Amino acid sequence: MKNTSITFNSEAFVTRITSFIWAVLLLLPLAIFAGQCNTRFVFHLLLFITGWLSWAYTEYFFHRFIMHEGNQKKGLGKLMNHNHHHIDPEDIRVNGFHRFLMIGGSLLMIMYSITVDNYITLFCGYFIGFTLYSFMHLILHYKWSRRLFPDLHKFHISHHCKNTDSCFGVVITWWDHLFGTVPVKHTEINERIKEFYYKK
């Protein structure tokens, strides 16, 4: 008889839940404080930042727990599997057309947020965070990005080529630092690794 039991990894589950709780505890006060502000500019600024940071956490969570630690053969893990990108760094499935749609969506979100003048700014910040991520990820695969974003550039190469179990943040590294997924020691990136990473 075939064994169809599912192995439950309680340690991984606790790690996921703990990271989520920490994110909520850190971000929720920003949204609450925004609601207490009498100045509309500060209200919208805090909501936008909260939305953007919420996306940055979402990016970290999915990259770490679904794209790398999740079941890559079924469900969400299969859908979001990005092993192809680690095998060939040039293979980025988000293309120019997708980014064009994201820019259009971001502009619509900004206009809508200004029109309705309420908590929708939170979702605007989230969506724009997603849009900026799609551009930043592309940029970090070009040599010239090491001059503009030296730390993020080094972080992303390290994730691709040396430390695939760490450095999950693409736009910011804060969540990696908070949750201990930064490499313990500095890893030298040699020319052979750079040639593989750029392929350009």
C-alpha positions as CSV (number, residue, x, y, z in Angstrom):
1,M,0.0,0.0,0.0
2,K,1.3,3.4,-1.0
3,N,2.2,5.8,1.8
4,T,0.4,9.1,1.2
5,S,1.3,10.7,4.5
6,I,2.6,14.2,4.4
7,T,5.6,15.1,6.5
8,F,5.1,18.1,8.7
9,N,8.1,20.2,9.5
10,S,7.2,21.9,12.7
11,E,10.4,23.9,12.9
12,A,9.9,25.4,9.4
13,F,6.3,26.2,10.3
14,V,7.2,28.0,13.5
15,T,9.9,29.9,11.6
16,R,7.4,31.1,9.1
17,I,4.8,32.1,11.7
18,T,7.4,33.8,13.8
19,S,8.6,35.9,10.9
20,F,5.1,36.8,10.0
21,I,4.2,37.9,13.5
22,W,7.3,40.0,13.8
23,A,6.5,41.7,10.5
24,V,2.9,42.5,11.7
25,L,4.2,43.8,15.0
26,L,6.7,46.1,13.2
27,L,4.4,47.4,10.5
28,L,1.0,47.6,12.2
29,P,2.0,50.5,14.5
30,L,2.9,52.6,11.4
31,A,-0.6,52.1,9.9
32,I,-2.2,52.9,13.3
33,F,0.0,56.0,13.8
34,A,-1.0,57.1,10.3
35,G,-4.7,57.0,11.3
36,Q,-3.9,59.3,14.2
37,C,-2.3,62.0,12.1
38,N,-4.1,65.2,11.4
39,T,-1.8,66.1,8.5
40,R,-2.9,64.4,5.3
41,F,0.6,64.4,3.8
42,V,2.0,62.5,6.8
43,F,-1.1,60.2,6.8
44,H,-0.5,59.2,3.2
45,L,3.3,59.1,3.6
46,L,3.1,56.6,6.5
47,L,0.6,54.5,4.7
48,F,2.7,54.4,1.5
49,I,5.8,53.4,3.5
50,T,3.8,50.7,5.4
51,G,2.6,49.3,2.1
52,W,6.0,49.4,0.5
53,L,7.6,47.7,3.5
54,S,4.8,45.1,3.5
55,W,5.7,44.3,-0.1
56,A,9.4,44.0,0.9
57,Y,8.4,41.5,3.6
58,T,6.1,39.6,1.1
59,E,9.0,39.4,-1.3
60,Y,11.3,38.1,1.5
61,F,8.7,35.6,2.7
62,F,7.9,34.1,-0.7
63,H,11.5,34.0,-1.8
64,R,12.7,32.3,1.3
65,F,9.8,30.0,2.3
66,I,8.1,29.2,-1.0
67,M,10.7,29.6,-3.8
68,H,13.5,27.9,-1.9
69,E,12.1,25.9,1.1
70,G,8.7,25.0,-0.2
71,N,7.6,21.9,-2.1
72,Q,8.7,22.6,-5.6
73,K,6.7,19.8,-7.2
74,K,3.1,21.0,-6.5
75,G,0.9,23.9,-5.5
76,L,2.3,27.4,-4.9
77,G,5.9,26.1,-4.7
78,K,5.6,24.6,-8.2
79,L,4.0,27.8,-9.5
80,M,6.7,30.1,-8.0
81,N,9.6,27.7,-8.6
82,H,12.6,29.8,-9.8
83,N,15.3,27.1,-10.1
84,H,15.5,28.1,-13.7
85,H,16.8,31.5,-12.6
86,H,19.5,30.0,-10.5
87,I,20.6,27.7,-13.3
88,D,20.6,30.6,-15.8
89,P,20.6,34.1,-14.1
90,E,19.5,35.7,-17.4
91,D,16.3,33.7,-17.4
92,I,14.0,36.2,-15.7
93,R,10.4,35.4,-16.5
94,V,9.1,38.9,-15.8
95,N,9.6,40.7,-19.1
96,G,9.3,44.3,-20.5
97,F,5.6,44.0,-21.2
98,H,4.9,42.9,-17.6
99,R,6.9,45.9,-16.3
100,F,5.0,48.2,-18.7
101,L,1.7,47.0,-17.2
102,M,3.1,47.5,-13.7
103,I,4.0,51.1,-14.4
104,G,0.5,51.7,-15.8
105,G,-1.0,50.0,-12.8
106,S,1.2,52.1,-10.4
107,L,0.1,55.4,-12.1
108,L,-3.5,54.4,-11.8
109,M,-3.1,53.5,-8.2
110,I,-1.4,56.8,-7.5
111,M,-4.3,58.7,-9.2
112,Y,-6.9,56.7,-7.4
113,S,-5.2,57.2,-4.0
114,I,-5.2,60.9,-4.5
115,T,-8.8,60.9,-5.6
116,V,-10.3,58.8,-2.8
117,D,-7.9,60.2,-0.1
118,N,-8.1,57.2,2.3
119,Y,-6.4,54.0,3.3
120,I,-6.1,52.8,-0.3
121,T,-2.7,54.5,-0.2
122,L,-1.5,51.4,1.8
123,F,-2.2,49.2,-1.2
124,C,-0.7,51.8,-3.6
125,G,2.6,51.6,-1.6
126,Y,2.3,47.8,-1.8
127,F,1.8,47.7,-5.6
128,I,4.5,50.2,-6.3
129,G,6.8,48.2,-4.1
130,F,6.1,45.2,-6.3
131,T,6.8,47.3,-9.4
132,L,10.1,48.7,-8.1
133,Y,11.1,45.1,-7.1
134,S,10.6,43.9,-10.7
135,F,12.9,46.7,-12.0
136,M,15.5,46.3,-9.2
137,H,15.8,42.6,-9.8
138,L,16.5,43.2,-13.5
139,I,19.0,46.0,-12.7
140,L,21.0,43.9,-10.2
141,H,21.8,41.5,-13.1
142,Y,23.8,44.2,-14.9
143,K,27.5,45.0,-14.1
144,W,26.8,48.7,-13.7
145,S,24.4,48.1,-10.8
146,R,27.5,47.5,-8.5
147,R,28.3,51.2,-8.8
148,L,24.7,52.3,-8.0
149,F,23.8,49.7,-5.4
150,P,27.0,48.0,-4.3
151,D,25.6,46.3,-1.2
152,L,22.4,45.0,-2.9
153,H,24.5,43.9,-5.9
154,K,26.9,41.9,-3.7
155,F,24.0,40.5,-1.7
156,H,22.2,39.2,-4.8
157,I,25.3,37.7,-6.4
158,S,26.0,36.0,-3.1
159,H,22.4,34.5,-3.1
160,H,22.8,33.3,-6.6
161,C,26.2,31.7,-6.5
162,K,27.4,31.1,-2.9
163,N,24.7,31.4,-0.3
164,T,21.4,30.2,-1.8
165,D,20.0,29.6,1.7
166,S,20.4,33.3,2.6
167,C,20.3,36.9,1.2
168,F,16.6,36.6,0.1
169,G,15.9,40.4,0.0
170,V,16.2,42.0,-3.4
171,V,15.2,45.6,-2.8
172,I,16.2,45.8,0.9
173,T,18.2,43.6,3.2
174,W,16.5,44.6,6.4
175,W,14.4,41.4,6.8
176,D,17.5,39.2,6.2
177,H,19.3,41.0,9.0
178,L,16.2,40.8,11.3
179,F,15.6,37.1,10.7
180,G,19.3,36.0,10.6
181,T,19.5,35.0,6.9
182,V,22.7,37.0,6.2
183,P,25.9,34.9,5.6
184,V,28.0,34.6,8.8
185,K,31.2,35.5,6.9
186,H,32.0,37.6,3.8
187,T,32.2,35.5,0.7
188,E,34.6,36.5,-2.0
189,I,33.0,36.8,-5.5
190,N,35.7,35.7,-8.0
191,E,35.8,36.3,-11.8
192,R,34.4,32.8,-12.6
193,I,31.3,33.5,-10.5
194,K,30.9,36.9,-12.1
195,E,31.1,35.4,-15.6
196,F,28.4,32.9,-14.7
197,Y,26.2,35.6,-13.1
198,Y,26.3,38.2,-15.9
199,K,26.6,36.1,-19.0
200,K,26.6,39.3,-21.0
